Amino acid sequence: MNGSPIPRVTGRLIAGGLLILLGLVFTLDNLGVLDAGDVLDYWPLILIAIGLMKVLQPQHEGQRTLGYVLLAVGVFFLLQILVFRYIRVAWPFVLVVVGGLLVWRALRKSVPGTETTASPSSSQSDFAFMGGVHRVVETPEFRGGFATAIMGTVELDLRGASIAISPAVLDVFALWGGIELTVPPEWRVDVQGTPILGAFENKARSTVRETGGQEQVLVVRGTALMGGVEIKN
């Protein structure tokens, strides 16, 4: 079967196609159909297209190497553009999520039947917003509590405290901030946190001793959103 030969993809063909595309984009922009700026934001696609052409139809081996380089550069810049655009669109939703978490925790504390039975001296509730809180806790019946740091720091020194009824549960939340817990070596720390662009670090070395026949266990749970929670001795 005879047919027309498939034209070879050349630099002249790509250049002509790009000029036609740019002309159409600016024409539609002048007509108010689309915004040329939004389309031109994806300029790395040009590098990707040229790179693919060099890889699939190289005139010599050196062009294939150049094609891989253009592909890598184009994909790198395209990912940067997409990530920046995603963050710009999504960051208000992050505020909604953070606010929802704070409201949910506040409501959970106030719902009947969910309050802790600990006395005020045995339960912590610390909040730092664009500032710092440092507290030394010395109670023989530590039950846990809440620690929240938003663009700030909460430091709890628990070395003088004891856990009478295990486990003691400390609910933490760090947003663009940090929470630092200093615990005695006879405590065993169980971290159940969720890091989201953040970190939970458990540096505490436990001797796993028993007090009154019962192991002293501290459960640290919560969320570190672009923040950090550190536990140490």
C-alpha positions as CSV (number, residue, x, y, z in Angstrom):
1,M,0.0,0.0,0.0
2,N,1.5,3.3,-1.2
3,G,0.9,6.4,0.8
4,S,2.5,9.7,1.6
5,P,5.7,9.5,3.7
6,I,5.3,10.5,7.3
7,P,7.1,13.9,7.7
8,R,10.1,13.9,10.0
9,V,9.8,16.0,13.1
10,T,12.4,18.7,12.8
11,G,13.4,21.8,14.6
12,R,11.8,23.9,11.9
13,L,8.5,22.0,12.2
14,I,8.5,22.5,16.0
15,A,9.4,26.1,15.7
16,G,6.6,26.7,13.3
17,G,4.1,24.9,15.4
18,L,5.1,26.9,18.5
19,L,4.7,30.2,16.6
20,I,1.2,29.1,15.5
21,L,0.3,28.1,19.0
22,L,1.6,31.4,20.5
23,G,-0.3,33.4,17.8
24,L,-3.5,31.6,18.6
25,V,-3.0,32.1,22.4
26,F,-2.4,35.9,22.0
27,T,-5.3,36.2,19.6
28,L,-7.7,34.5,22.0
29,D,-6.3,36.7,24.8
30,N,-7.1,39.8,22.8
31,L,-10.6,38.5,22.2
32,G,-11.1,37.9,25.9
33,V,-11.5,34.1,25.5
34,L,-8.6,33.2,27.7
35,D,-5.8,34.7,29.7
36,A,-2.5,34.3,27.9
37,G,-0.6,34.6,31.2
38,D,-2.2,31.4,32.5
39,V,-1.2,29.5,29.4
40,L,2.4,30.8,29.2
41,D,2.9,29.7,32.9
42,Y,3.3,26.2,31.4
43,W,6.3,27.2,29.2
44,P,8.4,24.2,30.5
45,L,6.1,22.0,28.2
46,I,8.1,23.5,25.3
47,L,11.3,22.1,26.7
48,I,9.6,18.7,27.3
49,A,8.3,18.7,23.7
50,I,11.7,19.5,22.3
51,G,13.3,16.9,24.6
52,L,10.9,14.2,23.4
53,M,11.7,15.0,19.8
54,K,15.4,14.8,20.4
55,V,15.0,11.4,22.3
56,L,12.6,9.8,19.8
57,Q,14.1,11.1,16.6
58,P,17.8,11.9,17.1
59,Q,19.9,12.8,14.2
60,H,22.9,11.6,16.1
61,E,23.6,10.1,19.6
62,G,24.5,13.5,21.1
63,Q,21.0,14.9,20.4
64,R,19.5,12.0,22.4
65,T,21.6,13.1,25.4
66,L,20.5,16.7,24.9
67,G,16.9,15.5,24.8
68,Y,17.2,13.8,28.1
69,V,18.7,17.0,29.6
70,L,15.8,19.1,28.2
71,L,13.3,16.6,29.5
72,A,14.7,16.7,33.0
73,V,14.9,20.5,33.0
74,G,11.4,20.9,31.7
75,V,9.9,18.4,34.1
76,F,11.7,20.1,37.0
77,F,10.4,23.5,36.2
78,L,6.9,22.2,35.5
79,L,6.7,20.5,38.8
80,Q,7.8,23.7,40.6
81,I,5.0,25.6,38.8
82,L,2.4,23.0,39.6
83,V,3.4,22.7,43.3
84,F,3.4,26.5,43.7
85,R,0.0,26.8,42.1
86,Y,-1.3,24.0,44.2
87,I,0.0,25.6,47.4
88,R,-1.4,29.0,46.4
89,V,-4.9,27.5,45.8
90,A,-4.9,25.1,48.8
91,W,-3.4,27.1,51.7
92,P,-6.8,28.6,52.7
93,F,-8.1,25.0,53.0
94,V,-5.2,24.3,55.4
95,L,-6.6,27.1,57.7
96,V,-10.0,25.5,57.6
97,V,-8.5,22.1,58.5
98,V,-6.5,23.6,61.4
99,G,-9.5,25.5,62.7
100,G,-11.6,22.4,62.5
101,L,-9.1,20.4,64.5
102,L,-9.0,23.1,67.2
103,V,-12.8,23.3,67.4
104,W,-13.1,19.5,67.5
105,R,-10.7,19.2,70.3
106,A,-12.4,22.0,72.3
107,L,-15.8,20.3,71.8
108,R,-14.4,16.9,72.7
109,K,-13.2,18.2,76.0
110,S,-16.6,19.8,76.8
111,V,-18.9,16.9,75.8
112,P,-20.4,15.2,79.0
113,G,-18.8,11.9,79.7
114,T,-15.5,12.8,78.0
115,E,-13.9,14.9,80.7
116,T,-10.9,13.7,82.5
117,T,-11.3,12.6,86.1
118,A,-8.0,14.0,87.0
119,S,-7.6,16.9,89.4
120,P,-6.4,20.2,87.9
121,S,-2.9,19.6,89.2
122,S,-2.6,16.2,87.4
123,S,-3.8,17.3,84.0
124,Q,-2.1,19.9,81.7
125,S,-3.7,22.3,79.2
126,D,-1.1,24.6,77.6
127,F,-1.6,26.9,74.5
128,A,1.0,29.0,72.8
129,F,0.3,31.3,69.9
130,M,3.2,33.3,68.6
131,G,4.9,33.0,71.9
132,G,6.3,30.5,74.4
133,V,5.1,28.5,77.3
134,H,7.5,26.7,79.7
135,R,6.1,24.7,82.6
136,V,7.6,22.4,85.2
137,V,5.1,19.7,86.2
138,E,5.6,18.0,89.6
139,T,2.6,15.8,90.4
140,P,2.4,12.2,91.7
141,E,-0.7,11.6,89.6
142,F,0.0,12.9,86.1
143,R,-2.8,12.0,83.7
144,G,-1.9,13.8,80.5
145,G,-3.7,16.7,79.0
146,F,-3.4,19.0,76.0
147,A,-0.5,21.0,74.5
148,T,-1.0,23.3,71.4
149,A,1.7,25.4,69.8
150,I,0.8,27.7,66.8
151,M,3.8,29.6,65.6
152,G,5.1,29.3,69.1
153,T,6.7,26.8,71.5
154,V,5.4,24.8,74.4
155,E,8.0,23.2,76.8
156,L,6.9,20.8,79.4
157,D,9.3,19.5,82.0
158,L,7.8,16.3,83.4
159,R,10.9,14.9,85.2
160,G,9.4,15.6,88.6
161,A,6.1,13.9,87.8
162,S,4.8,10.4,88.2
163,I,2.1,8.4,86.5
164,A,-0.2,6.7,89.0
165,I,-2.6,5.2,86.4
166,S,-1.1,4.2,83.0
167,P,-1.3,5.2,80.4
168,A,-1.3,9.0,80.7
169,V,-2.4,10.5,77.4
170,L,-1.0,13.9,76.2
171,D,-2.8,15.2,73.1
172,V,-0.5,17.6,71.1
173,F,-0.9,19.9,68.1
174,A,1.9,21.8,66.5
175,L,1.4,24.2,63.6
176,W,4.5,26.1,62.4
177,G,5.7,25.7,66.0
178,G,7.2,23.2,68.4
179,I,6.4,21.1,71.4
180,E,9.2,19.8,73.6
181,L,8.6,17.2,76.3
182,T,11.2,16.2,78.9
183,V,10.3,13.0,80.6
184,P,11.9,10.9,83.4
185,P,13.9,7.8,82.3
186,E,11.5,5.4,84.1
187,W,8.7,6.4,81.8
188,R,8.0,4.5,78.6
189,V,6.8,6.8,75.8
190,D,4.4,5.6,73.1
191,V,4.2,8.0,70.2
192,Q,1.0,7.9,68.1
193,G,1.3,11.2,66.3
194,T,0.7,12.1,62.7
195,P,3.3,14.3,61.0
196,I,2.2,16.4,58.0
197,L,5.2,18.2,56.6
198,G,6.4,18.0,60.2
199,A,8.1,15.5,62.6
200,F,7.7,13.5,65.8
201,E,11.0,12.7,67.4
202,N,11.2,10.4,70.4
203,K,14.7,10.7,71.8
204,A,13.8,9.5,75.3
205,R,15.7,6.5,76.6
206,S,13.5,4.4,79.0
207,T,14.7,2.2,81.8
208,V,11.2,0.7,81.9
209,R,11.1,0.6,85.7
210,E,7.9,-0.2,87.6
211,T,6.4,2.0,90.3
212,G,3.9,0.3,92.6
213,G,3.9,-2.8,90.4
214,Q,2.7,-0.8,87.3
215,E,4.7,0.4,84.4
216,Q,4.5,4.2,83.8
217,V,3.5,4.8,80.2
218,L,3.0,8.1,78.5
219,V,1.0,8.2,75.2
220,V,1.8,11.2,73.0
221,R,-0.8,11.5,70.2
222,G,-1.9,14.3,67.9
223,T,-0.7,16.2,64.8
224,A,2.4,18.0,63.8
225,L,1.5,20.2,60.8
226,M,4.7,21.9,59.4
227,G,5.9,21.8,63.0
228,G,7.7,19.4,65.4
229,V,7.2,17.4,68.6
230,E,10.2,16.3,70.5
231,I,10.4,13.9,73.5
232,K,13.6,13.6,75.4
233,N,15.0,12.8,78.9
